[in-house]
Amino acid sequence: MPRILIVEDEPAIAGLLRDDLALEGYDVVAVGDGEAATAAAGSSRFDLVVLDVMLPGKDGFEVCRELRSAGLTVPIIMLTAKTQESDKVMGLEIGADDYVTKPFSPREFRARVRAALRRAAGEAPDIYRFGEVEVDFGRRELRRGGAPVEVTAIEFKLLAAFIRHRGRVLSRERLLDEAWGRGVYVTDRAVDTHIVNVRRKIEPDPAVPQYVVSVRGAGYRFDG
C-alpha cells in the first residue's frame, strides 16, 4: 500500500485530500506546516509527498529544497493557488515532479497521484553507467570518474528522460514535457541552454558531444 504524506495548512483541504486518498486505498499521513513535513519525511518512509506552497513559516519551496537536499527521491506534487508560470518553473527547478493549481477536481488530483506513482515505479535502473559517468537514480546523483557532479533538478530529469529513451530522437517539446511537465510554458531556448549545461557535465568534449547528440530539425538523441 503506497504511503502518501500530505503537507497542507488548511484543515478542510487536508481532510478532504486525506479522506479521498484513503478511499483509494492509500496509507495517508497529513501535517500542517513545513517543520512537521521535514520531520515526518525524515523519520518514516513515504512513496509520494503532496506539498502545499503557501505554508506558515517555512514555505513549500523551502521544504522541497530541504527534502531533496536530504536525499529524498520520492515524487513531490506541489499544490498552489498561484498561477504564475514563474512559480511553476521554480518548483520544478528545485525538484518537484508535478504541479497542481487550486482549485482542482478530486478526479484530476487522483489521476496526478496515480501518474506520479507509476512514473516512480517505472524509473530507469538504479545506476546507469556510460563512459566514466554514473547516474544514480536512487540518490538522484551524477558522478563522473567516481566524484559527485552538481546537477539541478531539471538537468537530472533531462538525463533520466534521455536514459529511458536512449537511442531515440526526443523533440524539444517532448523534453519540455519530460523535465518541466505539461502546461508549463518554457521556451525551446531554455531546453537548449539546459542541454548545454548537461553536456558540460557528462561529455569528454562538450564542443563535440558523443552522448547527447543534436539531430538537425528534430531534437536530441542519447547514445550512451
C-alpha positions as CSV (number, residue, x, y, z in Angstrom):
1,M,0.0,0.0,0.0
2,P,1.7,3.3,-1.1
3,R,2.2,5.8,1.7
4,I,1.5,9.4,1.0
5,L,2.5,12.5,3.0
6,I,0.2,15.5,2.7
7,V,1.5,18.9,3.8
8,E,-1.4,21.3,3.9
9,D,-2.1,24.0,6.5
10,E,-5.8,24.4,5.7
11,P,-7.5,21.6,7.8
12,A,-10.6,21.4,5.5
13,I,-8.5,20.8,2.4
14,A,-6.1,18.5,4.2
15,G,-9.0,16.4,5.5
16,L,-10.6,16.2,2.0
17,L,-7.4,15.1,0.4
18,R,-6.6,12.6,3.2
19,D,-10.1,11.0,3.1
20,D,-10.2,10.9,-0.7
21,L,-6.8,9.2,-1.0
22,A,-7.7,6.8,1.9
23,L,-10.8,5.7,0.0
24,E,-8.5,4.9,-3.0
25,G,-6.5,2.6,-0.8
26,Y,-3.5,4.7,0.1
27,D,-2.0,5.0,3.6
28,V,-2.1,8.8,4.2
29,V,-0.4,11.0,6.8
30,A,-1.3,14.7,6.9
31,V,0.8,17.5,8.6
32,G,0.1,21.2,8.6
33,D,3.5,23.0,8.3
34,G,6.9,22.8,6.9
35,E,8.8,21.8,10.1
36,A,6.4,18.9,10.6
37,A,6.8,17.9,7.0
38,T,10.6,17.6,7.1
39,A,10.4,15.8,10.4
40,A,7.9,13.3,9.1
41,A,9.8,12.7,5.9
42,G,13.0,12.1,7.8
43,S,11.5,9.7,10.3
44,S,9.3,7.5,8.0
45,R,9.2,6.1,4.5
46,F,6.8,7.6,2.0
47,D,6.1,6.9,-1.6
48,L,4.8,10.4,-2.5
49,V,4.7,13.8,-1.0
50,V,1.8,16.3,-1.7
51,L,3.2,19.7,-0.7
52,D,1.3,23.0,-0.5
53,V,3.3,26.1,-1.4
54,M,1.7,28.5,1.0
55,L,2.6,27.2,4.4
56,P,3.1,29.1,7.7
57,G,6.7,29.8,8.5
58,K,8.7,27.7,6.1
59,D,7.0,27.7,2.6
60,G,6.7,24.7,0.3
61,F,9.6,25.8,-1.9
62,E,11.9,25.7,1.1
63,V,10.5,22.4,2.2
64,C,11.0,20.9,-1.2
65,R,14.7,22.1,-1.3
66,E,15.3,20.6,2.1
67,L,13.7,17.2,1.2
68,R,15.8,16.9,-1.9
69,S,19.0,18.1,-0.2
70,A,18.4,15.4,2.4
71,G,18.3,12.8,-0.3
72,L,14.5,12.2,-0.5
73,T,13.9,10.8,-4.0
74,V,10.2,10.1,-3.9
75,P,7.8,12.1,-6.2
76,I,6.7,15.5,-4.9
77,I,3.4,17.1,-6.2
78,M,3.1,20.8,-5.3
79,L,-0.2,22.4,-4.6
80,T,-0.7,26.2,-5.0
81,A,-3.3,28.9,-5.6
82,K,-0.7,30.8,-7.6
83,T,-1.0,30.6,-11.4
84,Q,2.2,32.4,-12.4
85,E,4.4,30.3,-14.7
86,S,7.5,31.5,-12.8
87,D,6.2,29.8,-9.6
88,K,5.6,26.5,-11.5
89,V,9.1,26.7,-13.1
90,M,10.7,27.5,-9.8
91,G,9.0,24.5,-8.1
92,L,10.1,22.1,-10.9
93,E,13.7,23.6,-10.9
94,I,14.1,22.8,-7.2
95,G,12.9,19.2,-7.5
96,A,9.1,19.0,-7.7
97,D,7.8,16.4,-10.1
98,D,4.4,17.9,-10.8
99,Y,2.3,21.0,-10.0
100,V,-1.5,21.2,-9.3
101,T,-3.2,24.6,-9.2
102,K,-6.1,25.2,-6.9
103,P,-9.0,24.8,-7.3
104,F,-8.8,21.3,-8.8
105,S,-11.2,18.4,-9.1
106,P,-10.7,15.3,-7.0
107,R,-10.6,13.2,-10.2
108,E,-7.8,15.3,-11.6
109,F,-5.9,15.1,-8.4
110,R,-6.2,11.3,-8.1
111,A,-5.0,11.0,-11.7
112,R,-1.9,13.1,-10.9
113,V,-1.2,10.9,-7.9
114,R,-1.5,7.7,-9.8
115,A,0.7,9.0,-12.7
116,A,3.4,10.2,-10.2
117,L,3.5,6.8,-8.5
118,R,3.6,5.0,-11.9
119,R,6.5,7.1,-13.1
120,A,8.4,6.4,-9.9
121,A,7.7,2.7,-10.2
122,G,8.9,2.6,-13.8
123,E,12.0,4.6,-13.2
124,A,15.3,3.8,-15.0
125,P,17.8,1.3,-13.5
126,D,19.1,2.3,-10.0
127,I,22.5,3.2,-11.5
128,Y,23.2,3.7,-15.2
129,R,26.8,3.9,-16.4
130,F,28.3,5.2,-19.7
131,G,31.9,6.2,-20.2
132,E,33.2,7.5,-16.9
133,V,29.7,8.7,-15.9
134,E,27.3,7.2,-13.4
135,V,23.7,8.3,-13.0
136,D,22.5,7.1,-9.6
137,F,18.6,7.3,-9.6
138,G,18.3,6.1,-6.0
139,R,20.4,9.0,-4.7
140,R,19.5,11.4,-7.6
141,E,23.2,11.9,-8.1
142,L,25.5,12.3,-11.0
143,R,29.1,11.1,-10.7
144,R,32.0,11.4,-13.1
145,G,35.2,9.4,-12.5
146,G,33.7,8.5,-9.1
147,A,33.3,12.1,-8.0
148,P,29.9,13.7,-7.5
149,V,28.9,16.4,-10.0
150,E,26.4,19.0,-9.0
151,V,23.3,19.0,-11.2
152,T,20.0,20.8,-11.0
153,A,16.7,19.0,-10.7
154,I,15.8,19.9,-14.3
155,E,19.2,18.6,-15.6
156,F,18.7,15.4,-13.7
157,K,15.2,15.0,-15.2
158,L,16.6,15.5,-18.7
159,L,19.3,12.9,-18.1
160,A,16.6,10.5,-16.8
161,A,14.5,11.1,-19.9
162,F,17.5,10.5,-22.3
163,I,18.4,7.3,-20.5
164,R,14.8,6.0,-20.5
165,H,14.6,6.7,-24.3
166,R,18.2,6.1,-25.3
167,G,18.7,5.7,-29.0
168,R,15.5,7.6,-29.8
169,V,15.2,11.2,-31.0
170,L,13.4,13.4,-28.5
171,S,12.0,16.7,-29.7
172,R,12.3,19.8,-27.6
173,E,8.6,19.6,-27.0
174,R,8.9,16.1,-25.6
175,L,11.8,17.1,-23.4
176,L,9.8,20.0,-22.1
177,D,7.0,17.5,-21.1
178,E,9.5,15.1,-19.6
179,A,11.5,17.7,-17.5
180,W,9.1,20.5,-16.8
181,G,5.7,18.8,-17.2
182,R,2.7,19.6,-19.4
183,G,1.1,23.0,-19.1
184,V,4.3,24.9,-18.1
185,Y,5.5,27.4,-20.6
186,V,9.2,27.3,-21.2
187,T,10.9,28.3,-24.4
188,D,12.8,26.0,-26.7
189,R,15.8,28.1,-26.0
190,A,15.6,27.1,-22.3
191,V,15.8,23.5,-23.3
192,D,18.9,24.1,-25.4
193,T,20.5,26.0,-22.5
194,H,19.9,23.1,-20.1
195,I,21.3,20.7,-22.7
196,V,24.5,22.7,-23.0
197,N,24.8,22.5,-19.2
198,V,24.2,18.7,-19.2
199,R,26.9,18.3,-21.9
200,R,29.4,20.2,-19.8
201,K,28.9,17.7,-17.0
202,I,28.9,14.4,-19.0
203,E,30.8,14.8,-22.3
204,P,34.5,14.2,-22.7
205,D,34.5,17.2,-25.1
206,P,31.3,19.3,-24.8
207,A,32.1,21.0,-28.1
208,V,32.0,17.7,-29.9
209,P,29.3,15.7,-28.0
210,Q,29.2,12.0,-28.3
211,Y,26.4,11.2,-25.8
212,V,23.8,13.9,-26.2
213,V,23.7,14.3,-30.0
214,S,21.8,17.1,-31.9
215,V,19.6,15.8,-34.7
216,R,19.1,18.7,-37.1
217,G,15.5,19.8,-37.2
218,A,14.3,17.1,-34.9
219,G,15.8,17.4,-31.4
220,Y,18.3,15.4,-29.5
221,R,19.3,11.7,-29.2
222,F,21.2,10.0,-26.3
223,D,23.8,7.5,-27.5
224,G,25.1,6.5,-24.1
